[in-house]
Amino acid sequence: MIKQSIIENVLEAALATGGDFSEIFIEDKYVNDFVLQSGKIEQSITGRDFGIGIRIFSGLQSIYTYTNDFSEKGLLAAAERAALAIKGGGSGTIHPLHKEIITPIHQILHMPHTVEHARKTAVMRQADSIARQYDPRIHQVKVRYFDEQQNVLIANSEGKFVEDTRVHSRLSMQATATEGTEVQTGFYGPGAHAGFEFIEKLDLNHYAGEAARIAVTMLHADECPSGKFPVIIDNEFGGVIFHEACGHGLEATAVAKNNSVFANRIGERVAPEIVTYIDDGTLPNEWGSLNIDDEGEKTRKNILIENGILKGYLIDKFNARRMDAQPTGSSRRQSYRFNPTSRMTNTYIAPGSSTPADIIASTEYGIYAKYMGGGQVSPSTGDYNFAVMEAYIVKDGKIERPVRGATLIGNGAKTLQLVDRVGNNLAHGAGMCGSLSGSLPVNVGQPMIRVSEITVGGTKGE
């Protein structure tokens, strides 16, 4: 991307005022983003973005800047300007750069940029057709196709020099059903760290059909009762609750500043013995996976909670200084425009021994959250509220009638302690996570679980 000699000069210039660590992040990214709505391509974005980020540490002081000027003069000027903000007393040194060869974990068969747009839009039209044909009450379908190829080079004053290519592909389908004045929406959005082969192999009958089925099912669902109930949360994207309400609290971004309910609690019991919570960036071709993080560290399997005991955090290089700890391959950023920090990759509750049938059969009365919707959480407290896209009443061990308007309200740390059943059907769901370093592809996952009590906000009393 840029000559090694220029990179070395930039790293050295960044330390001129006493910094003790410098880093350069070079990104060259290609993106395709298409939206089909009302049977027509309403959006077609194809672009390339190139830029360089420069970071400097001096003790617990961090400076970050970025530029699109990749000339040596421009890069040196950016590094020197950033260095002026450092008031270091040290004398940082540059170690010789040694290129690290990465063995890719994720097999890419068909790079998206080599696939003509007609093949991509053909898949979109097929998904649109499947959803529309599901039921005459499907009034609107929106299909979004997204792919990106991100080439990165990361080098630092400690001698790190590594390059990587990341490829993401995703197809999301949203169906809207109407009848009279009633309007309901269903959504499914599978994605992978993979090429166009992932898109071509998708079971569109399942994904587009599910989006349509959810919308139609919820059209005449009863109003959800409100109160405190046992709640069964299905697998796959059901894991979004613990991603938001617990996962963010295990990131060093919050932990290092004691802005997390999990800070300084390593070795303590924070969940029942049946709960093991993991973040694993090495899962082959999963949406949140990477070969290396955005500081050049290899991703790994980080066990955060093991059999209910808090074992560790997700730690980036800078917050490792605050915590006197080691990085965990968890530093991420949306692009060169963002300063990296600790973020999740593929975070999930490990499978247990219960079957979904047993979990439902053992529930006298409660709510079954089959598909989760969006929500909000306060990272410092873990307090959350999440909408449920598709929900049912469970009565006498059987799934009964569908209900709508369900909202789950609680506190992540407390909800974690109330998990009393963990199923054996682990699955992952693709999503986008927004935080300090931008919006990133992440997987959330879990098997079916049951929480003994969650406050359910509904539209009628029970």
DOMARDO-448613 format. One record per residue (C-alpha): residue in three letters; x negated, y, z negated. Coordinates in Angstrom, 1 decimal. Example, Ala and Ser with C-alpha at 12.3 -4.5 7.8 and 13.67 -1.06 7.14 Angstrom:
2
+-----+--------+--------+--------+
! res !      x !      y !      z !
+-----+--------+--------+--------+
! ALA !  -12.3 !   -4.5 !   -7.8 !
! SER !  -13.7 !   -1.1 !   -7.1 !
+-----+--------+--------+--------+
//
This chain:
462
+-----+--------+--------+--------+
! res !      x !      y !      z !
+-----+--------+--------+--------+
! MET !    0.0 !    0.0 !    0.0 !
! ILE !   -2.7 !    2.5 !   -1.1 !
! LYS !   -6.5 !    1.9 !   -1.0 !
! GLN !   -7.9 !    0.4 !   -4.2 !
! SER !  -10.5 !    3.1 !   -4.4 !
! ILE !   -7.8 !    5.8 !   -4.4 !
! ILE !   -5.9 !    4.0 !   -7.2 !
! GLU !   -9.1 !    3.8 !   -9.3 !
! ASN !   -9.6 !    7.6 !   -8.8 !
! VAL !   -6.0 !    8.4 !   -9.9 !
! LEU !   -6.3 !    6.2 !  -13.0 !
! GLU !   -9.5 !    7.9 !  -14.0 !
! ALA !   -8.1 !   11.4 !  -13.3 !
! ALA !   -5.1 !   10.6 !  -15.6 !
! LEU !   -7.5 !   10.0 !  -18.5 !
! ALA !   -9.4 !   13.2 !  -18.1 !
! THR !   -7.9 !   15.0 !  -21.1 !
! GLY !   -8.3 !   12.2 !  -23.6 !
! GLY !   -5.6 !    9.6 !  -22.8 !
! ASP !   -6.4 !    6.0 !  -23.7 !
! PHE !   -4.3 !    4.2 !  -21.1 !
! SER !   -3.2 !    5.1 !  -17.5 !
! GLU !   -1.0 !    3.2 !  -15.0 !
! ILE !    0.2 !    3.6 !  -11.5 !
! PHE !    3.4 !    2.1 !  -10.1 !
! ILE !    3.8 !    2.1 !   -6.3 !
! GLU !    7.2 !    1.2 !   -4.8 !
! ASP !    8.3 !    0.6 !   -1.2 !
! LYS !   12.0 !   -0.4 !   -1.1 !
! TYR !   14.5 !   -1.2 !    1.7 !
! VAL !   18.2 !   -1.2 !    0.9 !
! ASN !   21.4 !   -2.2 !    2.8 !
! ASP !   24.7 !   -1.3 !    1.2 !
! PHE !   28.0 !   -1.9 !    3.1 !
! VAL !   31.6 !   -1.5 !    1.9 !
! LEU !   34.6 !   -2.9 !    3.8 !
! GLN !   38.0 !   -1.6 !    2.8 !
! SER !   41.4 !   -1.7 !    4.5 !
! GLY !   39.7 !   -4.1 !    7.0 !
! LYS !   37.2 !   -1.4 !    8.1 !
! ILE !   33.6 !   -0.7 !    7.3 !
! GLU !   34.0 !    2.5 !    5.2 !
! GLN !   30.3 !    2.7 !    4.1 !
! SER !   27.1 !    1.7 !    5.8 !
! ILE !   23.9 !    2.7 !    4.1 !
! THR !   20.5 !    1.5 !    5.3 !
! GLY !   17.5 !    3.2 !    3.9 !
! ARG !   13.9 !    3.1 !    2.7 !
! ASP !   12.5 !    4.7 !   -0.4 !
! PHE !    8.8 !    5.1 !   -1.2 !
! GLY !    7.2 !    6.7 !   -4.2 !
! ILE !    4.6 !    6.5 !   -6.9 !
! GLY !    4.9 !    6.8 !  -10.7 !
! ILE !    2.0 !    7.7 !  -13.0 !
! ARG !    2.0 !    7.0 !  -16.7 !
! ILE !   -0.5 !    8.0 !  -19.5 !
! PHE !   -0.7 !    7.0 !  -23.1 !
! SER !   -2.5 !    8.7 !  -25.9 !
! GLY !   -1.8 !    6.8 !  -29.1 !
! LEU !    2.0 !    7.1 !  -29.5 !
! GLN !    2.3 !    9.9 !  -27.0 !
! SER !    3.5 !    8.9 !  -23.5 !
! ILE !    3.6 !   11.1 !  -20.3 !
! TYR !    5.3 !   10.0 !  -17.1 !
! THR !    5.5 !   11.7 !  -13.7 !
! TYR !    6.3 !   10.6 !  -10.1 !
! THR !    5.7 !   11.8 !   -6.6 !
! ASN !    6.4 !   11.0 !   -3.0 !
! ASP !    3.1 !   12.4 !   -1.9 !
! PHE !    0.8 !    9.4 !   -1.3 !
! SER !   -2.2 !   11.3 !   -0.1 !
! GLU !   -5.2 !   11.1 !   -2.4 !
! LYS !   -5.1 !   14.8 !   -2.9 !
! GLY !   -1.4 !   14.7 !   -3.9 !
! LEU !   -1.8 !   11.7 !   -6.2 !
! LEU !   -4.8 !   13.3 !   -8.0 !
! ALA !   -2.9 !   16.5 !   -8.4 !
! ALA !    0.0 !   14.7 !  -10.0 !
! ALA !   -2.3 !   12.7 !  -12.3 !
! GLU !   -4.1 !   15.9 !  -13.4 !
! ARG !   -0.9 !   17.8 !  -14.1 !
! ALA !    0.4 !   14.9 !  -16.2 !
! ALA !   -2.9 !   14.7 !  -18.1 !
! LEU !   -2.6 !   18.4 !  -19.1 !
! ALA !    0.3 !   17.4 !  -21.4 !
! ILE !   -1.9 !   14.9 !  -23.2 !
! LYS !   -3.7 !   16.2 !  -26.3 !
! GLY !   -5.8 !   13.1 !  -26.9 !
! GLY !   -9.0 !   12.9 !  -28.8 !
! GLY !  -10.0 !    9.6 !  -27.3 !
! SER !  -12.2 !    8.8 !  -24.3 !
! GLY !  -10.2 !    6.4 !  -22.2 !
! THR !  -12.2 !    4.2 !  -19.9 !
! ILE !  -11.3 !    2.5 !  -16.6 !
! HIS !  -12.0 !   -1.2 !  -16.4 !
! PRO !  -12.7 !   -2.7 !  -13.0 !
! LEU !   -9.5 !   -3.7 !  -11.1 !
! HIS !   -9.1 !   -7.4 !  -10.5 !
! LYS !   -6.3 !   -8.4 !   -8.2 !
! GLU !   -4.0 !  -11.0 !   -9.8 !
! ILE !   -2.5 !  -13.5 !   -7.5 !
! ILE !    1.2 !  -14.2 !   -8.3 !
! THR !    2.7 !  -17.6 !   -7.5 !
! PRO !    6.3 !  -16.7 !   -6.7 !
! ILE !    9.0 !  -18.5 !   -8.8 !
! HIS !   11.8 !  -17.5 !   -6.5 !
! GLN !   12.0 !  -19.0 !   -3.0 !
! ILE !   13.2 !  -16.6 !   -0.3 !
! LEU !   14.2 !  -18.2 !    2.9 !
! HIS !   15.7 !  -15.4 !    5.0 !
! MET !   14.5 !  -11.8 !    4.2 !
! PRO !   17.6 !   -9.7 !    4.4 !
! HIS !   16.0 !   -7.0 !    6.6 !
! THR !   15.5 !   -9.6 !    9.3 !
! VAL !   19.2 !  -10.4 !    9.5 !
! GLU !   21.3 !   -8.4 !   11.9 !
! HIS !   24.1 !   -6.4 !   10.4 !
! ALA !   26.7 !   -8.2 !   12.4 !
! ARG !   26.0 !  -11.4 !   10.4 !
! LYS !   26.4 !   -9.6 !    7.2 !
! THR !   29.7 !   -7.8 !    8.1 !
! ALA !   31.0 !  -11.2 !    9.4 !
! VAL !   30.7 !  -12.6 !    5.9 !
! MET !   32.5 !   -9.5 !    4.5 !
! ARG !   35.4 !   -9.9 !    6.9 !
! GLN !   35.7 !  -13.6 !    6.1 !
! ALA !   35.9 !  -12.8 !    2.4 !
! ASP !   38.5 !  -10.1 !    3.1 !
! SER !   40.6 !  -12.5 !    5.1 !
! ILE !   40.5 !  -15.2 !    2.5 !
! ALA !   41.6 !  -12.8 !   -0.3 !
! ARG !   44.4 !  -11.3 !    1.9 !
! GLN !   45.8 !  -14.7 !    2.8 !
! TYR !   46.0 !  -15.9 !   -0.7 !
! ASP !   49.3 !  -14.2 !   -1.3 !
! PRO !   51.5 !  -11.6 !    0.5 !
! ARG !   51.3 !   -9.5 !   -2.7 !
! ILE !   47.6 !   -8.8 !   -2.1 !
! HIS !   47.9 !   -5.2 !   -1.0 !
! GLN !   44.2 !   -4.1 !   -0.8 !
! VAL !   40.8 !   -5.8 !   -0.6 !
! LYS !   37.4 !   -4.2 !   -1.1 !
! VAL !   34.3 !   -6.2 !   -0.2 !
! ARG !   30.8 !   -4.8 !   -0.9 !
! TYR !   27.6 !   -6.3 !    0.5 !
! PHE !   24.3 !   -5.3 !   -1.0 !
! ASP !   20.7 !   -6.4 !   -0.4 !
! GLU !   17.3 !   -4.9 !   -1.2 !
! GLN !   13.7 !   -5.7 !   -0.7 !
! GLN !   11.4 !   -4.0 !   -3.3 !
! ASN !    7.6 !   -4.2 !   -2.8 !
! VAL !    5.7 !   -3.0 !   -5.8 !
! LEU !    2.0 !   -2.6 !   -6.7 !
! ILE !    1.1 !   -2.1 !  -10.4 !
! ALA !   -2.4 !   -1.1 !  -11.6 !
! ASN !   -3.7 !    0.2 !  -14.9 !
! SER !   -6.8 !    1.3 !  -16.7 !
! GLU !   -7.1 !   -2.1 !  -18.4 !
! GLY !   -8.0 !   -3.7 !  -15.1 !
! LYS !   -4.5 !   -4.9 !  -14.1 !
! PHE !   -3.9 !   -5.0 !  -10.3 !
! VAL !   -0.9 !   -6.9 !   -9.1 !
! GLU !    1.6 !   -6.9 !   -6.2 !
! ASP !    5.0 !   -8.4 !   -5.9 !
! THR !    8.1 !   -8.6 !   -3.7 !
! ARG !   11.6 !   -8.7 !   -5.2 !
! VAL !   14.6 !   -9.6 !   -3.0 !
! HIS !   18.2 !   -9.2 !   -4.2 !
! SER !   21.4 !  -10.1 !   -2.4 !
! ARG !   25.0 !   -9.7 !   -3.7 !
! LEU !   28.6 !   -9.9 !   -2.4 !
! SER !   31.4 !   -8.5 !   -4.6 !
! MET !   35.1 !   -8.8 !   -3.9 !
! GLN !   37.9 !   -6.8 !   -5.4 !
! ALA !   41.5 !   -7.7 !   -4.7 !
! THR !   44.5 !   -5.5 !   -5.7 !
! ALA !   48.0 !   -7.1 !   -6.0 !
! THR !   51.2 !   -5.0 !   -6.0 !
! GLU !   54.9 !   -5.8 !   -6.5 !
! GLY !   57.3 !   -3.0 !   -7.0 !
! THR !   55.6 !   -0.6 !   -9.4 !
! GLU !   53.2 !   -3.2 !  -10.8 !
! VAL !   49.6 !   -3.1 !   -9.8 !
! GLN !   46.8 !   -5.5 !  -10.9 !
! THR !   43.2 !   -6.0 !   -9.8 !
! GLY !   40.8 !   -9.0 !   -9.8 !
! PHE !   37.1 !   -9.0 !   -9.2 !
! TYR !   34.2 !  -11.4 !   -8.6 !
! GLY !   30.6 !  -10.4 !   -7.7 !
! PRO !   28.0 !  -13.2 !   -7.3 !
! GLY !   24.4 !  -12.2 !   -6.8 !
! ALA !   20.9 !  -13.7 !   -6.8 !
! HIS !   17.2 !  -13.0 !   -6.6 !
! ALA !   17.3 !  -14.6 !   -3.1 !
! GLY !   17.6 !  -13.8 !    0.6 !
! PHE !   20.5 !  -14.0 !    3.0 !
! GLU !   20.6 !  -17.7 !    2.6 !
! PHE !   22.4 !  -17.1 !   -0.8 !
! ILE !   25.1 !  -15.1 !    1.0 !
! GLU !   25.6 !  -17.7 !    3.7 !
! LYS !   26.0 !  -20.5 !    1.1 !
! LEU !   28.6 !  -18.7 !   -1.0 !
! ASP !   31.9 !  -20.6 !   -1.4 !
! LEU !   34.0 !  -17.7 !   -0.2 !
! ASN !   37.2 !  -19.7 !   -0.7 !
! HIS !   36.3 !  -19.8 !   -4.4 !
! TYR !   35.1 !  -16.3 !   -5.0 !
! ALA !   37.5 !  -14.3 !   -2.8 !
! GLY !   40.3 !  -16.7 !   -3.8 !
! GLU !   39.6 !  -16.1 !   -7.5 !
! ALA !   39.6 !  -12.4 !   -7.1 !
! ALA !   43.0 !  -12.6 !   -5.5 !
! ARG !   44.3 !  -15.2 !   -8.0 !
! ILE !   43.4 !  -13.0 !  -11.0 !
! ALA !   45.2 !  -10.0 !   -9.5 !
! VAL !   48.4 !  -12.0 !   -8.6 !
! THR !   48.4 !  -13.9 !  -12.0 !
! MET !   48.3 !  -10.6 !  -14.0 !
! LEU !   51.1 !   -9.0 !  -12.0 !
! HIS !   53.8 !  -10.4 !  -14.3 !
! ALA !   51.8 !  -11.4 !  -17.3 !
! ASP !   53.4 !  -10.6 !  -20.7 !
! GLU !   52.0 !   -7.7 !  -22.8 !
! CYS !   49.2 !   -8.8 !  -25.0 !
! PRO !   49.9 !   -8.9 !  -28.8 !
! SER !   47.7 !   -6.8 !  -31.0 !
! GLY !   46.1 !   -8.0 !  -34.3 !
! LYS !   43.2 !  -10.1 !  -35.5 !
! PHE !   43.0 !  -13.5 !  -33.8 !
! PRO !   40.6 !  -16.3 !  -32.9 !
! VAL !   39.4 !  -15.5 !  -29.4 !
! ILE !   38.1 !  -18.0 !  -26.9 !
! ILE !   35.7 !  -16.4 !  -24.4 !
! ASP !   35.1 !  -18.4 !  -21.3 !
! ASN !   31.6 !  -19.0 !  -19.8 !
! GLU !   29.7 !  -17.0 !  -17.2 !
! PHE !   30.5 !  -13.3 !  -17.3 !
! GLY !   32.0 !  -13.8 !  -20.8 !
! GLY !   28.5 !  -13.3 !  -22.0 !
! VAL !   28.8 !   -9.5 !  -21.3 !
! ILE !   30.0 !   -8.9 !  -24.8 !
! PHE !   26.8 !  -10.2 !  -26.4 !
! HIS !   24.7 !   -8.6 !  -23.7 !
! GLU !   26.1 !   -5.2 !  -24.6 !
! ALA !   26.7 !   -5.5 !  -28.3 !
! CYS !   23.7 !   -7.7 !  -29.3 !
! GLY !   21.2 !   -7.7 !  -26.4 !
! HIS !   20.6 !   -4.0 !  -26.3 !
! GLY !   20.1 !   -4.1 !  -30.1 !
! LEU !   17.2 !   -6.6 !  -29.5 !
! GLU !   15.4 !   -4.3 !  -27.1 !
! ALA !   12.3 !   -2.6 !  -28.5 !
! THR !   13.7 !    0.7 !  -27.2 !
! ALA !   16.1 !    0.6 !  -30.1 !
! VAL !   14.2 !   -1.6 !  -32.5 !
! ALA !   10.9 !    0.3 !  -32.5 !
! LYS !   12.7 !    3.4 !  -33.8 !
! ASN !   14.9 !    1.5 !  -36.3 !
! ASN !   17.9 !    2.4 !  -34.2 !
! SER !   19.2 !   -1.2 !  -34.2 !
! VAL !   21.0 !   -3.3 !  -36.8 !
! PHE !   18.5 !   -6.1 !  -35.9 !
! ALA !   15.3 !   -4.0 !  -36.8 !
! ASN !   12.9 !   -5.5 !  -39.3 !
! ARG !   15.0 !   -8.7 !  -39.6 !
! ILE !   12.7 !  -11.3 !  -38.1 !
! GLY !   13.2 !  -14.6 !  -39.9 !
! GLU !   16.7 !  -13.7 !  -41.2 !
! ARG !   19.9 !  -15.5 !  -40.4 !
! VAL !   22.0 !  -13.3 !  -38.1 !
! ALA !   24.3 !  -16.0 !  -36.6 !
! PRO !   25.6 !  -19.5 !  -37.3 !
! GLU !   23.3 !  -22.4 !  -36.7 !
! ILE !   25.1 !  -23.3 !  -33.5 !
! VAL !   24.0 !  -20.0 !  -31.8 !
! THR !   20.7 !  -19.7 !  -29.9 !
! TYR !   20.3 !  -16.6 !  -27.8 !
! ILE !   17.7 !  -16.4 !  -25.0 !
! ASP !   16.4 !  -13.9 !  -22.4 !
! ASP !   14.7 !  -15.7 !  -19.6 !
! GLY !   13.3 !  -13.9 !  -16.6 !
! THR !   11.9 !  -17.0 !  -15.0 !
! LEU !   15.1 !  -18.8 !  -14.0 !
! PRO !   14.7 !  -19.6 !  -10.3 !
! ASN !   16.5 !  -17.2 !   -8.0 !
! GLU !   18.8 !  -15.9 !  -10.7 !
! TRP !   20.0 !  -12.3 !  -10.3 !
! GLY !   18.1 !  -10.9 !  -13.2 !
! SER !   14.9 !  -12.9 !  -12.6 !
! LEU !   11.5 !  -11.5 !  -11.7 !
! ASN !    8.0 !  -12.9 !  -11.1 !
! ILE !    6.5 !  -10.0 !  -13.1 !
! ASP !    8.0 !   -7.1 !  -15.0 !
! ASP !    7.4 !   -3.5 !  -14.1 !
! GLU !    4.2 !   -3.3 !  -16.1 !
! GLY !    2.7 !   -6.3 !  -14.2 !
! GLU !    3.3 !   -8.8 !  -17.0 !
! LYS !    4.6 !  -12.2 !  -16.1 !
! THR !    8.2 !  -12.8 !  -17.1 !
! ARG !    8.9 !  -15.5 !  -19.6 !
! LYS !   11.5 !  -17.3 !  -21.7 !
! ASN !   12.0 !  -15.2 !  -24.9 !
! ILE !   14.0 !  -17.0 !  -27.6 !
! LEU !   15.6 !  -14.1 !  -29.5 !
! ILE !   17.8 !  -16.0 !  -31.9 !
! GLU !   17.2 !  -19.7 !  -32.6 !
! ASN !   19.7 !  -21.8 !  -34.4 !
! GLY !   21.0 !  -18.6 !  -36.0 !
! ILE !   17.6 !  -17.2 !  -37.1 !
! LEU !   16.3 !  -14.0 !  -35.5 !
! LYS !   13.0 !  -14.9 !  -33.8 !
! GLY !   12.0 !  -12.0 !  -31.7 !
! TYR !   12.6 !   -8.9 !  -29.6 !
! LEU !   12.2 !   -7.8 !  -26.0 !
! ILE !    9.1 !   -5.6 !  -26.0 !
! ASP !    7.5 !   -3.3 !  -23.5 !
! LYS !    3.9 !   -2.0 !  -23.6 !
! PHE !    4.5 !    1.4 !  -25.1 !
! ASN !    6.9 !    0.2 !  -27.8 !
! ALA !    4.5 !   -2.7 !  -28.6 !
! ARG !    2.2 !    0.1 !  -29.9 !
! ARG !    4.9 !    1.4 !  -32.2 !
! MET !    5.7 !   -2.2 !  -33.5 !
! ASP !    2.1 !   -3.5 !  -33.6 !
! ALA !    3.3 !   -6.4 !  -31.4 !
! GLN !    2.6 !   -7.9 !  -28.0 !
! PRO !    4.6 !   -7.2 !  -24.8 !
! THR !    7.1 !   -9.9 !  -23.8 !
! GLY !    7.3 !   -9.4 !  -20.0 !
! SER !   10.4 !   -7.3 !  -20.6 !
! SER !    9.5 !   -3.9 !  -19.2 !
! ARG !   11.8 !   -2.7 !  -16.3 !
! ARG !   12.8 !    0.3 !  -14.3 !
! GLN !   15.3 !    1.1 !  -11.6 !
! SER !   12.6 !    2.7 !   -9.4 !
! TYR !    9.4 !    4.7 !   -9.4 !
! ARG !   11.6 !    7.7 !  -10.6 !
! PHE !   12.0 !    6.1 !  -14.0 !
! ASN !    9.7 !    5.5 !  -17.0 !
! PRO !    9.8 !    1.8 !  -17.7 !
! THR !   11.0 !    0.4 !  -21.1 !
! SER !   12.2 !   -2.9 !  -22.6 !
! ARG !   15.2 !   -4.3 !  -20.8 !
! MET !   17.0 !   -7.7 !  -20.5 !
! THR !   16.8 !  -10.0 !  -17.5 !
! ASN !   18.9 !  -13.2 !  -17.8 !
! THR !   20.4 !  -13.2 !  -21.3 !
! TYR !   22.6 !  -16.0 !  -22.5 !
! ILE !   23.9 !  -18.1 !  -25.4 !
! ALA !   22.4 !  -21.6 !  -25.0 !
! PRO !   24.9 !  -24.5 !  -24.6 !
! GLY !   26.3 !  -26.3 !  -27.6 !
! SER !   28.0 !  -29.7 !  -28.1 !
! SER !   31.7 !  -28.8 !  -27.8 !
! THR !   33.7 !  -29.3 !  -24.7 !
! PRO !   36.0 !  -26.6 !  -23.4 !
! ALA !   38.9 !  -29.0 !  -23.8 !
! ASP !   38.0 !  -29.6 !  -27.5 !
! ILE !   37.6 !  -25.8 !  -28.2 !
! ILE !   41.1 !  -25.1 !  -26.8 !
! ALA !   42.7 !  -28.2 !  -28.4 !
! SER !   41.4 !  -27.1 !  -31.8 !
! THR !   42.8 !  -23.6 !  -31.6 !
! GLU !   46.2 !  -23.3 !  -33.3 !
! TYR !   46.9 !  -19.8 !  -32.1 !
! GLY !   44.6 !  -17.2 !  -30.4 !
! ILE !   43.6 !  -15.4 !  -27.2 !
! TYR !   41.8 !  -17.0 !  -24.3 !
! ALA !   39.7 !  -14.5 !  -22.5 !
! LYS !   39.1 !  -16.1 !  -19.1 !
! TYR !   37.5 !  -13.2 !  -17.3 !
! MET !   36.0 !  -10.1 !  -19.0 !
! GLY !   36.3 !   -6.6 !  -17.6 !
! GLY !   34.3 !   -3.5 !  -18.4 !
! GLY !   33.6 !   -2.0 !  -21.9 !
! GLN !   31.7 !    0.4 !  -24.1 !
! VAL !   29.3 !   -0.1 !  -26.9 !
! SER !   27.3 !    2.0 !  -29.3 !
! PRO !   23.7 !    0.7 !  -29.2 !
! SER !   22.8 !    2.0 !  -32.6 !
! THR !   25.8 !    0.4 !  -34.4 !
! GLY !   26.8 !   -2.5 !  -32.1 !
! ASP !   30.4 !   -1.3 !  -32.2 !
! TYR !   32.2 !   -2.3 !  -28.9 !
! ASN !   35.5 !   -2.4 !  -27.1 !
! PHE !   35.9 !   -4.5 !  -23.9 !
! ALA !   38.9 !   -4.9 !  -21.6 !
! VAL !   39.8 !   -8.5 !  -20.6 !
! MET !   40.6 !   -8.8 !  -16.9 !
! GLU !   42.4 !  -12.2 !  -17.3 !
! ALA !   43.8 !  -13.4 !  -20.7 !
! TYR !   46.2 !  -16.1 !  -22.0 !
! ILE !   47.9 !  -17.0 !  -25.3 !
! VAL !   46.7 !  -20.3 !  -26.8 !
! LYS !   49.2 !  -22.0 !  -28.9 !
! ASP !   49.1 !  -25.4 !  -30.6 !
! GLY !   46.0 !  -26.3 !  -28.7 !
! LYS !   47.3 !  -25.5 !  -25.3 !
! ILE !   46.8 !  -22.6 !  -22.9 !
! GLU !   50.2 !  -21.0 !  -22.7 !
! ARG !   51.3 !  -17.8 !  -20.9 !
! PRO !   49.1 !  -15.1 !  -19.3 !
! VAL !   48.9 !  -11.7 !  -21.1 !
! ARG !   47.6 !   -8.4 !  -19.9 !
! GLY !   46.4 !   -5.2 !  -21.6 !
! ALA !   44.0 !   -7.1 !  -23.9 !
! THR !   41.1 !   -5.2 !  -25.4 !
! LEU !   38.5 !   -6.8 !  -27.7 !
! ILE !   37.3 !   -4.5 !  -30.5 !
! GLY !   34.5 !   -5.2 !  -32.9 !
! ASN !   30.9 !   -5.1 !  -34.0 !
! GLY !   28.3 !   -7.2 !  -32.1 !
! ALA !   26.3 !   -8.3 !  -35.2 !
! LYS !   29.5 !   -9.2 !  -37.1 !
! THR !   31.1 !  -10.9 !  -34.1 !
! LEU !   27.9 !  -13.0 !  -33.6 !
! GLN !   28.3 !  -14.3 !  -37.2 !
! LEU !   31.8 !  -15.4 !  -36.5 !
! VAL !   31.1 !  -17.7 !  -33.6 !
! ASP !   32.4 !  -21.1 !  -34.7 !
! ARG !   32.4 !  -23.1 !  -31.5 !
! VAL !   29.9 !  -23.2 !  -28.6 !
! GLY !   30.7 !  -25.2 !  -25.5 !
! ASN !   28.5 !  -27.3 !  -23.2 !
! ASN !   29.4 !  -25.5 !  -19.9 !
! LEU !   26.7 !  -22.8 !  -19.6 !
! ALA !   27.0 !  -20.5 !  -16.6 !
! HIS !   25.6 !  -17.1 !  -15.6 !
! GLY !   27.3 !  -14.0 !  -14.2 !
! ALA !   25.7 !  -11.2 !  -12.2 !
! GLY !   26.0 !   -7.6 !  -13.3 !
! MET !   24.3 !   -4.2 !  -13.3 !
! CYS !   23.0 !   -2.8 !  -16.6 !
! GLY !   22.5 !    0.9 !  -17.2 !
! SER !   20.1 !    2.2 !  -19.8 !
! LEU !   17.2 !    4.6 !  -20.3 !
! SER !   15.2 !    3.3 !  -17.3 !
! GLY !   18.1 !    3.2 !  -14.9 !
! SER !   20.5 !    0.7 !  -13.5 !
! LEU !   19.1 !   -2.9 !  -13.1 !
! PRO !   20.3 !   -6.3 !  -11.9 !
! VAL !   20.9 !   -8.5 !  -15.0 !
! ASN !   22.6 !  -11.8 !  -15.6 !
! VAL !   24.8 !  -12.4 !  -18.6 !
! GLY !   25.7 !  -15.9 !  -19.5 !
! GLN !   27.1 !  -18.3 !  -22.0 !
! PRO !   29.2 !  -21.5 !  -22.3 !
! MET !   32.7 !  -21.2 !  -23.5 !
! ILE !   32.6 !  -20.0 !  -27.1 !
! ARG !   35.2 !  -19.3 !  -29.8 !
! VAL !   35.0 !  -16.4 !  -32.3 !
! SER !   37.0 !  -17.1 !  -35.4 !
! GLU !   38.4 !  -13.5 !  -35.5 !
! ILE !   38.3 !  -10.5 !  -33.3 !
! THR !   40.5 !   -7.4 !  -33.4 !
! VAL !   42.6 !   -7.5 !  -30.2 !
! GLY !   44.1 !   -4.3 !  -29.0 !
! GLY !   47.3 !   -5.0 !  -27.1 !
! THR !   50.4 !   -3.2 !  -26.0 !
! LYS !   52.8 !   -4.8 !  -28.5 !
! GLY !   52.6 !   -6.0 !  -32.1 !
! GLU !   52.8 !   -9.7 !  -33.0 !
+-----+--------+--------+--------+
//
